[in-house]
Amino acid sequence: MTQQRGEQEIRAVLAKVWLDSQPRILERLTKLEQISANLRAGVLDEKCREDALEAAHKLSGALGMFGLSMASSCAAEIESLLAQVPLPESVALTPLLARLRGLLENTETPHTADLENHGF
């Protein structure tokens, strides 16, 4: 197998995994948006905060795995804000969530880093 063919196969597999993962990723983002709405309404309990932290953490990791560094950093920033105790009343998740949604909606397939840097 030539290196070029191997890279094409890896990209095809990565694209399939991305397509399979998108529903879970968008589901986690929607959960964060709902929790942000609860926060704005003043009805965020500890269970909701824990769920939000978990969703943001998983988003950050999954997006980083796909090489979506800007989206991963945005999710990590959301996680960091939600981890603050006590949670600041003025925490502004809405702009971060809008940015993250925009980044995800404009990503058809993951950005594959230079395969040679990963040993492919």
N, CA, C and O atoms as a DFTB+ gen file, in Angstrom:
480 C
 N C O
     1  1       0.851      -1.170       0.000
     2  2       0.000       0.000       0.000
     3  2       0.900       1.236       0.000
     4  3       1.869       1.316       0.754
     5  1       0.573       2.157      -0.826
     6  2       1.358       3.378      -0.885
     7  2       0.985       4.276       0.281
     8  3      -0.086       4.144       0.873
     9  1       1.879       5.182       0.594
    10  2       1.614       6.106       1.699
    11  2       0.393       6.963       1.401
    12  3      -0.424       7.221       2.285
    13  1       0.272       7.403       0.151
    14  2      -0.862       8.256      -0.218
    15  2      -2.179       7.504      -0.043
    16  3      -3.155       8.058       0.461
    17  1      -2.198       6.248      -0.458
    18  2      -3.422       5.450      -0.307
    19  2      -3.740       5.233       1.170
    20  3      -4.900       5.295       1.579
    21  1      -2.713       4.981       1.959
    22  2      -2.908       4.805       3.399
    23  2      -3.478       6.054       4.040
    24  3      -4.367       5.968       4.887
    25  1      -2.969       7.229       3.638
    26  2      -3.487       8.491       4.170
    27  2      -4.940       8.696       3.769
    28  3      -5.744       9.175       4.569
    29  1      -5.285       8.335       2.527
    30  2      -6.674       8.475       2.073
    31  2      -7.595       7.572       2.883
    32  3      -8.700       7.977       3.244
    33  1      -7.154       6.368       3.165
    34  2      -7.970       5.435       3.951
    35  2      -8.163       5.957       5.379
    36  3      -9.251       5.861       5.946
    37  1      -7.099       6.502       5.938
    38  2      -7.194       7.039       7.299
    39  2      -8.154       8.221       7.322
    40  3      -8.969       8.344       8.236
    41  1      -8.061       9.083       6.325
    42  2      -8.980      10.222       6.256
    43  2     -10.427       9.755       6.107
    44  3     -11.335      10.336       6.701
    45  1     -10.640       8.702       5.314
    46  2     -11.996       8.176       5.121
    47  2     -12.544       7.611       6.434
    48  3     -13.710       7.828       6.766
    49  1     -11.709       6.890       7.175
    50  2     -12.139       6.334       8.455
    51  2     -12.428       7.467       9.439
    52  3     -13.435       7.437      10.146
    53  1     -11.547       8.462       9.481
    54  2     -11.746       9.587      10.378
    55  2     -13.034      10.340      10.038
    56  3     -13.765      10.755      10.938
    57  1     -13.312      10.517       8.762
    58  2     -14.544      11.197       8.343
    59  2     -15.770      10.401       8.782
    60  3     -16.761      10.987       9.217
    61  1     -15.716       9.068       8.675
    62  2     -16.845       8.231       9.108
    63  2     -17.039       8.327      10.623
    64  3     -18.164       8.455      11.105
    65  1     -15.944       8.266      11.358
    66  2     -16.043       8.369      12.817
    67  2     -16.617       9.738      13.195
    68  3     -17.430       9.837      14.114
    69  1     -16.197      10.792      12.486
    70  2     -16.727      12.132      12.741
    71  2     -18.237      12.158      12.508
    72  3     -18.987      12.659      13.346
    73  1     -18.680      11.623      11.381
    74  2     -20.115      11.614      11.080
    75  2     -20.898      10.821      12.114
    76  3     -22.010      11.198      12.483
    77  1     -20.317       9.722      12.581
    78  2     -20.976       8.917      13.608
    79  2     -21.011       9.637      14.957
    80  3     -21.930       9.430      15.749
    81  1     -20.012      10.482      15.216
    82  2     -19.895      11.169      16.498
    83  2     -20.687      12.469      16.560
    84  3     -21.031      12.933      17.647
    85  1     -20.975      13.055      15.418
    86  2     -21.652      14.356      15.391
    87  2     -22.944      14.415      16.212
    88  3     -23.146      15.387      16.939
    89  1     -23.823      13.413      16.122
    90  2     -25.058      13.505      16.919
    91  2     -24.793      13.614      18.419
    92  3     -25.451      14.399      19.102
    93  1     -23.835      12.837      18.946
    94  2     -23.518      12.906      20.377
    95  2     -22.886      14.254      20.724
    96  3     -23.170      14.829      21.775
    97  1     -22.040      14.746      19.845
    98  2     -21.393      16.035      20.080
    99  2     -22.439      17.149      20.124
   100  3     -22.418      17.991      21.023
   101  1     -23.345      17.151      19.159
   102  2     -24.385      18.182      19.122
   103  2     -25.366      18.031      20.281
   104  3     -25.906      19.021      20.776
   105  1     -25.592      16.806      20.706
   106  2     -26.451      16.549      21.868
   107  2     -25.843      17.168      23.127
   108  3     -26.546      17.781      23.930
   109  1     -24.531      17.002      23.288
   110  2     -23.849      17.588      24.447
   111  2     -23.901      19.114      24.386
   112  3     -24.093      19.774      25.407
   113  1     -23.732      19.665      23.200
   114  2     -23.810      21.113      23.051
   115  2     -25.213      21.611      23.402
   116  3     -25.358      22.620      24.092
   117  1     -26.225      20.920      22.938
   118  2     -27.610      21.295      23.259
   119  2     -27.841      21.233      24.766
   120  3     -28.515      22.096      25.329
   121  1     -27.290      20.221      25.414
   122  2     -27.419      20.110      26.871
   123  2     -26.784      21.328      27.542
   124  3     -27.349      21.879      28.486
   125  1     -25.629      21.745      27.065
   126  2     -24.974      22.925      27.627
   127  2     -25.800      24.187      27.399
   128  3     -25.875      25.053      28.272
   129  1     -26.414      24.288      26.234
   130  2     -27.262      25.448      25.947
   131  2     -28.476      25.479      26.882
   132  3     -28.879      26.546      27.345
   133  1     -29.053      24.313      27.155
   134  2     -30.192      24.250      28.069
   135  2     -29.775      24.637      29.487
   136  3     -30.496      25.342      30.193
   137  1     -28.611      24.167      29.881
   138  2     -28.113      24.487      31.218
   139  2     -27.802      25.977      31.320
   140  3     -28.022      26.580      32.370
   141  1     -27.298      26.573      30.255
   142  2     -27.034      28.003      30.233
   143  2     -28.341      28.786      30.407
   144  3     -28.380      29.793      31.114
   145  1     -29.396      28.319      29.761
   146  2     -30.700      28.960      29.909
   147  2     -31.186      28.844      31.359
   148  3     -31.738      29.798      31.906
   149  1     -30.980      27.678      31.978
   150  2     -31.344      27.496      33.382
   151  2     -30.552      28.457      34.269
   152  3     -31.090      29.034      35.214
   153  1     -29.276      28.617      33.952
   154  2     -28.425      29.509      34.730
   155  2     -28.928      30.953      34.639
   156  3     -29.000      31.660      35.644
   157  1     -29.272      31.376      33.425
   158  2     -29.804      32.737      33.240
   159  2     -31.113      32.923      34.002
   160  3     -31.412      34.017      34.480
   161  1     -31.893      31.842      34.113
   162  2     -33.167      31.911      34.832
   163  2     -32.979      31.726      36.334
   164  3     -33.936      31.835      37.100
   165  1     -31.743      31.445      36.758
   166  2     -31.461      31.285      38.180
   167  2     -31.875      29.952      38.753
   168  3     -32.089      29.834      39.960
   169  1     -31.991      28.944      37.905
   170  2     -32.424      27.620      38.378
   171  2     -31.392      26.542      38.022
   172  3     -31.719      25.532      37.398
   173  1     -30.169      26.775      38.424
   174  2     -29.113      25.793      38.162
   175  2     -28.748      25.114      39.470
   176  3     -28.172      25.737      40.362
   177  1     -29.085      23.826      39.585
   178  2     -28.725      23.097      40.792
   179  2     -27.392      22.372      40.572
   180  3     -26.829      22.388      39.478
   181  1     -26.911      21.743      41.634
   182  2     -25.588      21.095      41.567
   183  2     -25.565      19.948      40.559
   184  3     -24.552      19.749      39.889
   185  1     -26.637      19.203      40.437
   186  2     -26.696      18.099      39.472
   187  2     -26.565      18.639      38.050
   188  3     -25.847      18.064      37.232
   189  1     -27.251      19.736      37.752
   190  2     -27.152      20.360      36.429
   191  2     -25.735      20.827      36.160
   192  3     -25.226      20.673      35.050
   193  1     -25.098      21.395      37.170
   194  2     -23.732      21.868      37.015
   195  2     -22.796      20.703      36.732
   196  3     -21.924      20.801      35.869
   197  1     -22.971      19.604      37.453
   198  2     -22.137      18.414      37.221
   199  2     -22.358      17.864      35.807
   200  3     -21.402      17.482      35.132
   201  1     -23.605      17.826      35.369
   202  2     -23.909      17.378      34.004
   203  2     -23.244      18.282      32.966
   204  3     -22.708      17.809      31.964
   205  1     -23.290      19.578      33.224
   206  2     -22.683      20.536      32.300
   207  2     -21.169      20.375      32.263
   208  3     -20.565      20.404      31.191
   209  1     -20.561      20.208      33.425
   210  2     -19.115      19.996      33.478
   211  2     -18.719      18.748      32.691
   212  3     -17.753      18.761      31.928
   213  1     -19.469      17.684      32.885
   214  2     -19.180      16.435      32.178
   215  2     -19.338      16.614      30.665
   216  3     -18.493      16.161      29.893
   217  1     -20.410      17.270      30.248
   218  2     -20.647      17.489      28.820
   219  2     -19.537      18.345      28.216
   220  3     -19.037      18.028      27.136
   221  1     -19.146      19.416      28.889
   222  2     -18.090      20.293      28.377
   223  2     -16.757      19.557      28.315
   224  3     -16.001      19.714      27.356
   225  1     -16.470      18.759      29.332
   226  2     -15.222      17.991      29.359
   227  2     -15.165      16.991      28.202
   228  3     -14.154      16.887      27.507
   229  1     -16.249      16.268      28.008
   230  2     -16.297      15.286      26.916
   231  2     -16.214      15.974      25.554
   232  3     -15.565      15.469      24.639
   233  1     -16.864      17.112      25.423
   234  2     -16.778      17.865      24.169
   235  2     -15.344      18.295      23.898
   236  3     -14.835      18.123      22.791
   237  1     -14.710      18.845      24.894
   238  2     -13.341      19.312      24.722
   239  2     -12.427      18.176      24.273
   240  3     -11.631      18.343      23.348
   241  1     -12.541      17.032      24.922
   242  2     -11.701      15.893      24.560
   243  2     -12.001      15.345      23.176
   244  3     -11.086      15.091      22.393
   245  1     -13.271      15.165      22.875
   246  2     -13.652      14.599      21.576
   247  2     -13.252      15.533      20.439
   248  3     -12.739      15.086      19.414
   249  1     -13.486      16.822      20.622
   250  2     -13.159      17.773      19.563
   251  2     -11.650      17.871      19.371
   252  3     -11.170      18.028      18.248
   253  1     -10.913      17.778      20.458
   254  2      -9.453      17.762      20.358
   255  2      -8.957      16.535      19.611
   256  3      -8.007      16.620      18.832
   257  1      -9.600      15.388      19.845
   258  2      -9.224      14.149      19.165
   259  2      -9.385      14.290      17.656
   260  3      -8.620      13.708      16.887
   261  1     -10.373      15.056      17.241
   262  2     -10.606      15.251      15.814
   263  2      -9.773      16.394      15.235
   264  3      -9.897      16.712      14.053
   265  1      -8.938      17.003      16.048
   266  2      -8.092      18.076      15.560
   267  2      -8.799      19.410      15.452
   268  3      -8.303      20.327      14.798
   269  1      -9.954      19.527      16.089
   270  2     -10.722      20.780      16.059
   271  2     -10.296      21.628      17.258
   272  3     -11.036      21.777      18.230
   273  1      -9.103      22.172      17.166
   274  2      -8.495      22.824      18.319
   275  2      -9.270      24.055      18.800
   276  3      -9.379      24.276      20.007
   277  1      -9.803      24.851      17.885
   278  2     -10.555      26.036      18.319
   279  2     -11.824      25.631      19.062
   280  3     -12.150      26.209      20.099
   281  1     -12.534      24.644      18.539
   282  2     -13.754      24.173      19.191
   283  2     -13.431      23.510      20.526
   284  3     -14.149      23.696      21.508
   285  1     -12.352      22.738      20.558
   286  2     -11.929      22.074      21.790
   287  2     -11.570      23.106      22.857
   288  3     -11.945      22.956      24.019
   289  1     -10.848      24.146      22.465
   290  2     -10.475      25.208      23.412
   291  2     -11.707      25.937      23.938
   292  3     -11.772      26.291      25.115
   293  1     -12.668      26.155      23.072
   294  2     -13.908      26.820      23.470
   295  2     -14.650      25.965      24.505
   296  3     -15.126      26.488      25.512
   297  1     -14.748      24.665      24.262
   298  2     -15.404      23.761      25.211
   299  2     -14.637      23.715      26.530
   300  3     -15.244      23.653      27.599
   301  1     -13.312      23.745      26.460
   302  2     -12.496      23.751      27.679
   303  2     -12.719      25.037      28.473
   304  3     -12.724      25.012      29.704
   305  1     -12.901      26.151      27.784
   306  2     -13.174      27.427      28.456
   307  2     -14.533      27.367      29.157
   308  3     -14.684      27.862      30.274
   309  1     -15.512      26.761      28.496
   310  2     -16.837      26.591      29.108
   311  2     -16.713      25.725      30.360
   312  3     -17.286      26.038      31.404
   313  1     -15.960      24.636      30.244
   314  2     -15.752      23.750      31.394
   315  2     -15.099      24.507      32.547
   316  3     -15.497      24.358      33.703
   317  1     -14.109      25.307      32.230
   318  2     -13.407      26.075      33.255
   319  2     -14.341      27.049      33.974
   320  3     -14.277      27.187      35.196
   321  1     -15.199      27.717      33.222
   322  2     -16.163      28.640      33.831
   323  2     -17.133      27.903      34.744
   324  3     -17.448      28.365      35.841
   325  1     -17.603      26.746      34.274
   326  2     -18.571      25.982      35.069
   327  2     -17.952      25.370      36.315
   328  3     -18.668      25.037      37.260
   329  1     -16.632      25.217      36.333
   330  2     -15.940      24.611      37.471
   331  2     -15.715      25.604      38.610
   332  3     -15.354      25.203      39.717
   333  1     -15.924      26.886      38.351
   334  2     -15.700      27.894      39.385
   335  2     -16.722      27.733      40.510
   336  3     -17.925      27.625      40.272
   337  1     -16.212      27.718      41.733
   338  2     -17.082      27.598      42.905
   339  2     -16.841      28.795      43.792
   340  3     -15.694      29.042      44.165
   341  1     -17.850      29.543      44.144
   342  2     -19.197      29.433      43.603
   343  2     -19.230      29.942      42.159
   344  3     -18.381      30.724      41.731
   345  1     -20.202      29.487      41.456
   346  2     -20.376      29.894      40.068
   347  2     -20.718      31.376      40.022
   348  3     -21.707      31.799      40.620
   349  1     -19.920      32.163      39.325
   350  2     -20.223      33.601      39.265
   351  2     -21.588      33.843      38.636
   352  3     -21.930      33.222      37.630
   353  1     -22.354      34.727      39.215
   354  2     -23.681      35.010      38.676
   355  2     -23.609      35.637      37.297
   356  3     -24.552      35.536      36.513
   357  1     -22.498      36.281      37.004
   358  2     -22.376      36.964      35.720
   359  2     -21.688      36.097      34.669
   360  3     -21.292      36.596      33.615
   361  1     -21.544      34.799      34.950
   362  2     -20.862      33.936      33.988
   363  2     -21.608      34.004      32.649
   364  3     -22.823      33.812      32.587
   365  1     -20.868      34.277      31.604
   366  2     -21.460      34.487      30.281
   367  2     -21.159      33.301      29.380
   368  3     -20.199      33.317      28.609
   369  1     -21.978      32.288      29.485
   370  2     -21.791      31.105      28.651
   371  2     -22.371      31.286      27.252
   372  3     -21.895      30.672      26.297
   373  1     -23.385      32.118      27.131
   374  2     -24.100      32.251      25.854
   375  2     -23.178      32.571      24.680
   376  3     -23.275      31.905      23.650
   377  1     -22.286      33.563      24.789
   378  2     -21.411      33.847      23.639
   379  2     -20.469      32.685      23.318
   380  3     -20.200      32.399      22.151
   381  1     -19.974      32.022      24.356
   382  2     -19.087      30.875      24.127
   383  2     -19.836      29.726      23.461
   384  3     -19.316      29.075      22.554
   385  1     -21.054      29.487      23.916
   386  2     -21.853      28.409      23.328
   387  2     -22.217      28.731      21.879
   388  3     -22.219      27.842      21.028
   389  1     -22.522      29.984      21.600
   390  2     -22.828      30.395      20.221
   391  2     -21.593      30.209      19.340
   392  3     -21.690      29.742      18.205
   393  1     -20.444      30.579      19.875
   394  2     -19.200      30.402      19.112
   395  2     -18.944      28.921      18.845
   396  3     -18.593      28.536      17.729
   397  1     -19.119      28.100      19.870
   398  2     -18.891      26.665      19.716
   399  2     -19.862      26.070      18.701
   400  3     -19.458      25.278      17.850
   401  1     -21.127      26.441      18.781
   402  2     -22.109      25.936      17.811
   403  2     -21.702      26.347      16.392
   404  3     -21.764      25.533      15.471
   405  1     -21.292      27.588      16.216
   406  2     -20.862      28.056      14.905
   407  2     -19.672      27.269      14.381
   408  3     -19.627      26.905      13.206
   409  1     -18.725      27.013      15.242
   410  2     -17.557      26.230      14.833
   411  2     -17.962      24.821      14.410
   412  3     -17.457      24.294      13.419
   413  1     -18.871      24.221      15.162
   414  2     -19.284      22.844      14.861
   415  2     -20.161      22.770      13.615
   416  3     -20.033      21.842      12.816
   417  1     -21.034      23.728      13.454
   418  2     -21.928      23.695      12.303
   419  2     -21.191      23.970      10.996
   420  3     -21.677      23.612       9.923
   421  1     -20.043      24.590      11.078
   422  2     -19.257      24.876       9.886
   423  2     -18.175      23.834       9.637
   424  3     -17.284      24.050       8.815
   425  1     -18.245      22.708      10.338
   426  2     -17.264      21.644      10.178
   427  2     -17.950      20.436       9.561
   428  3     -18.726      19.744      10.220
   429  1     -17.656      20.192       8.289
   430  2     -18.235      19.023       7.630
   431  2     -17.458      17.769       7.981
   432  3     -18.046      16.729       8.277
   433  1     -16.156      17.864       7.950
   434  2     -15.289      16.759       8.336
   435  2     -14.195      17.335       9.210
   436  3     -13.901      18.527       9.126
   437  1     -13.597      16.522      10.033
   438  2     -12.574      17.045      10.928
   439  2     -11.358      17.530      10.152
   440  3     -11.053      17.058       9.057
   441  1     -10.685      18.483      10.762
   442  2      -9.428      18.952      10.191
   443  2      -8.376      17.910      10.541
   444  3      -8.043      17.719      11.711
   445  1      -7.863      17.248       9.535
   446  2      -6.837      16.260       9.808
   447  2      -5.496      16.955       9.838
   448  3      -5.104      17.634       8.889
   449  1      -4.806      16.774      10.936
   450  2      -3.476      17.351      11.066
   451  2      -2.554      16.641      10.094
   452  3      -2.903      15.606       9.526
   453  1      -1.411      17.192       9.915
   454  2      -0.418      16.573       9.048
   455  2      -0.198      15.140       9.524
   456  3       0.313      14.912      10.621
   457  1      -0.583      14.192       8.702
   458  2      -0.521      12.779       9.106
   459  2       0.890      12.347       9.454
   460  3       1.080      11.466      10.293
   461  1       1.871      12.948       8.827
   462  2       3.241      12.557       9.138
   463  2       3.594      12.870      10.582
   464  3       4.406      12.165      11.181
   465  1       2.997      13.918      11.158
   466  2       3.253      14.253      12.560
   467  2       2.697      13.207      13.503
   468  3       3.100      13.137      14.664
   469  1       1.770      12.390      13.011
   470  2       1.159      11.348      13.843
   471  2       1.683       9.962      13.500
   472  3       1.173       8.957      13.996
   473  1       2.692       9.911      12.657
   474  2       3.303       8.630      12.319
   475  2       2.598       7.879      11.217
   476  3       2.832       6.681      11.058
   477  1       1.739       8.534      10.441
   478  2       1.031       7.869       9.347
   479  2       1.698       8.158       8.030
   480  3       1.243       7.682       6.990
